Amino acid sequence: SNIISIDDIISGKRAEDKTPAWAKERFDKFTREKYALKAEIEEKDKKIKELESKSGHLTERPVPPDRFEYDDDVSYRKAMVEWKDKDDLWKDQLTKKENAAISYQQYEKEIFDNFEKRAEAMRKKYSDFDDSVANFIPAMPDGKHLYLRDELLESELGPEIGYYLAKNPKEIQRIGALSPRQITREIAVLEQKFQTANRTRSSAPDAIVPIEGTEVFQKDPSKMSDAEWYAWEKKRNREKIEAKFKGGQ
């Protein structure tokens, strides 16, 4: 088929030479928007570095000086002042580390709770949403997979992107093998593509609702919104499968 679906666009599949000009124009538009994400990606990189810096090593607490190791009170008091400064610094670092741990726990709870709220709409659409997405958003992975999990949980479009990746296992394997910075970039690109698709869908005129039992009104594919185009292609594929099974009976 010469027609490309929104799934093809999101996965990065390029149109064949025979693809109509209006379809190529849509893909080119997504490509241009991909490169407009630089500022957003850099901002997310800063967030990653901030989280990394909060897990710094804490040295052992300074030991106070022993009075019997000093010949006079002046030397001892000087040593005590130096120790007090070091001890205050140590306690300050400990407080910051504890506060960082508490902040991250709050952050985790917040992104999980927000993801759950955003996921309700997807659960209503797809009965296998939880089973599909849970396969690659584990509870607490290590290393770079933590970045991928947090990017999906934090994204306003996390449930949509998560379900898309769950249905495209090669994509999740590819993205999961990237560095934290590259993972951030990939999720940002997918966010932009989904946002563009959502804007197109929301700006499209209301669909004509057919009388029950009749066929859906057919539009010229070149005049369809992305959402209509995707539904049309999905319906065509389903009809092909149904026809194949009927023919084999």
Buried (B, 14 or more C-beta within 10 A) or exposed (E): EEBBBBBBBBBEEEBEEEBBEEBBEBBEEBEEBBEEBEEBBEEBBEEBEEBEEBEEEEEEEBEEBEEEEBEEEEEBEEBBEEBEEBBEEBEEBEEEBEEBEEEEEEBBEEBBEBBEEBBEEBBEEBEEBEEBBEEBBEEEBEEBBBBBBBBBBBBEBBBBBBBBBBBBEEBBEEBBEBEBBBBBBBBBBBBBBBBBBBEBBEEEEEEEEEEEEEEEEEBEBEEBBBBBBBBBBEEEEEEEEEEEEEEEE
